[in-house]
Structure formats: structure tokens, C-alpha cells
Amino acid sequence: MSPGDPFIRWDWVASHLGDIWLRLEQHLVLTGLAIGIGLAISLVAGIWSSRWPWLYAPVTWVSGVLYTIPSLALFALLIPITGLSIVTAEIGLVSYTLLILIRNIVAGIRSVPPEVRDAALGMGCTRRQLLWRVELPLARPVILAGLRVATVTTVGLTTVTALIGQGGLGYFILDGIQRFFSTVLVVGAGLSVLLAMAADGLLVLVEWWTTPWAHRRRG
């Protein structure tokens, strides 16, 4: 990039719309898989930890250790085992969702008033019915709050997977830095920010739609 060049070359953007869409799709797939897998693992771990409190400390310790490992260091440890693959990317991305999601799931379940549990059990609910019909629905606002944080964080972290050849919008950021080409850099960074904002906004709408009682109570 020379001093006289424009900061953003719109002709480049117009001629690379197909590539931009492809990288955006890759970013969505990588993020969606990480959130989906992380949520599934966290639900199991969170439910177990709420049922058997002695599990909570070791579960959060393990997830906390994974959360504190720098992403590049984690990828470097995984590459000799899983190679430059989507598996490597997903192991790293999923690892960073666990601590946030597990803590919020446990906090949400524990926030259910004891009298509500007693009333449900008194009406003949089994432990499984209590969990799925009472505890998890009432814990949903806290769980969705954690899911919002995990989703926005993962959208940002997914850009790092470009360093192991997994594309996504991070491809443009890396390419822009290497070529000192501001247009590519702005496209990658800008779309990453917009995607994070859109995902957060969508989850806010889901929260409003699925937990109307929580908003009436706050009002």
C-alpha cells in the first residue's frame, strides 16, 4: 500500500464478493460448531455439578485451565496430534466456551428458589421432570446471558484459526497484515465485529422471546 492509495478500495470489495461470502460462511460454521458442542458439553457438566456439588470445583478448575491457555499455544500443542485441521480449531474454540457456559448453567440452576422445587416435587414431578420443566426454564435468562458472552468471544477467537489454515474472516486479517493491504484488513476486522454484534443482538431477541417473565419482573 502506497501513501496515495485509498484506505478502502471498493473495486476490490466488489470483485471479491464471492470470496468474502465464502470466508463469512466458514466463520459461521466454525463459530456455530464451537458454540453447539460447547453448550452440549457444558449442559452435561453443569447439570452434574448442580446435582453433585463436589464436582463443581474440579470441573471449573479444568475448564479454567483451558480458558487461561493462550490460543496460539493451545493450537501449537494440538497440531502434532490433530494437524492443521478443523478438529484442531474446534478443540481450541470449544475449550474457551466451557468455563463461561458451565458457570452460568450452574448459577442459573442454583438460582431456582427452593420452594419452587418443593412445589414441583409435591405435585409429583420426578427429578428429570423437575430439571427439564422447572429448573432449566427458570435458569434460561442466566444461561442465555452466558451464551451471549461465549458467542461474542468465540466470534473473535475464530479469526485466530486462520493461522492454522482454517479460513474464516481471520484469513482477510492475516492477509491484510502480511501484504500491508488495508482494504482486506478492514473487510476481515469489520465483518468480524458486525458478526459479533449481530449474534449478540439475535440472542437478545431469543432471550426476550423465551423469557418474557424475567423482563416483566425487571420492569
ChimeraX attribute file (.defattr): number of C-alpha atoms within 10 A of each C-alpha:
attribute: neighborCount
match mode: 1-to-1
recipient: residues
	/A:1	11
	/A:2	7
	/A:3	6
	/A:4	6
	/A:5	10
	/A:6	11
	/A:7	12
	/A:8	15
	/A:9	13
	/A:10	11
	/A:11	8
	/A:12	11
	/A:13	15
	/A:14	10
	/A:15	10
	/A:16	12
	/A:17	11
	/A:18	11
	/A:19	12
	/A:20	21
	/A:21	13
	/A:22	15
	/A:23	20
	/A:24	20
	/A:25	15
	/A:26	17
	/A:27	25
	/A:28	17
	/A:29	13
	/A:30	24
	/A:31	25
	/A:32	15
	/A:33	14
	/A:34	26
	/A:35	24
	/A:36	14
	/A:37	18
	/A:38	25
	/A:39	23
	/A:40	14
	/A:41	16
	/A:42	25
	/A:43	20
	/A:44	12
	/A:45	22
	/A:46	28
	/A:47	18
	/A:48	16
	/A:49	21
	/A:50	17
	/A:51	14
	/A:52	10
	/A:53	12
	/A:54	11
	/A:55	14
	/A:56	19
	/A:57	10
	/A:58	11
	/A:59	19
	/A:60	19
	/A:61	12
	/A:62	13
	/A:63	20
	/A:64	16
	/A:65	12
	/A:66	19
	/A:67	19
	/A:68	11
	/A:69	14
	/A:70	12
	/A:71	20
	/A:72	14
	/A:73	10
	/A:74	18
	/A:75	23
	/A:76	15
	/A:77	13
	/A:78	18
	/A:79	15
	/A:80	10
	/A:81	9
	/A:82	14
	/A:83	15
	/A:84	18
	/A:85	14
	/A:86	16
	/A:87	14
	/A:88	22
	/A:89	29
	/A:90	20
	/A:91	17
	/A:92	25
	/A:93	30
	/A:94	25
	/A:95	22
	/A:96	27
	/A:97	28
	/A:98	29
	/A:99	23
	/A:100	23
	/A:101	30
	/A:102	28
	/A:103	21
	/A:104	24
	/A:105	30
	/A:106	25
	/A:107	16
	/A:108	24
	/A:109	23
	/A:110	14
	/A:111	13
	/A:112	16
	/A:113	11
	/A:114	10
	/A:115	9
	/A:116	14
	/A:117	17
	/A:118	12
	/A:119	11
	/A:120	18
	/A:121	14
	/A:122	10
	/A:123	9
	/A:124	10
	/A:125	16
	/A:126	11
	/A:127	12
	/A:128	10
	/A:129	13
	/A:130	18
	/A:131	17
	/A:132	11
	/A:133	13
	/A:134	17
	/A:135	21
	/A:136	20
	/A:137	17
	/A:138	21
	/A:139	21
	/A:140	19
	/A:141	22
	/A:142	20
	/A:143	25
	/A:144	21
	/A:145	19
	/A:146	20
	/A:147	23
	/A:148	21
	/A:149	15
	/A:150	24
	/A:151	21
	/A:152	19
	/A:153	16
	/A:154	21
	/A:155	27
	/A:156	18
	/A:157	18
	/A:158	26
	/A:159	24
	/A:160	23
	/A:161	27
	/A:162	19
	/A:163	15
	/A:164	18
	/A:165	14
	/A:166	23
	/A:167	23
	/A:168	28
	/A:169	32
	/A:170	28
	/A:171	23
	/A:172	25
	/A:173	25
	/A:174	19
	/A:175	16
	/A:176	19
	/A:177	12
	/A:178	10
	/A:179	11
	/A:180	14
	/A:181	19
	/A:182	20
	/A:183	19
	/A:184	24
	/A:185	22
	/A:186	16
	/A:187	18
	/A:188	24
	/A:189	18
	/A:190	13
	/A:191	15
	/A:192	24
	/A:193	14
	/A:194	12
	/A:195	18
	/A:196	19
	/A:197	14
	/A:198	13
	/A:199	16
	/A:200	19
	/A:201	13
	/A:202	13
	/A:203	17
	/A:204	15
	/A:205	12
	/A:206	12
	/A:207	20
	/A:208	14
	/A:209	11
	/A:210	14
	/A:211	17
	/A:212	11
	/A:213	13
	/A:214	14
	/A:215	12
	/A:216	8
	/A:217	7
	/A:218	6
	/A:219	6
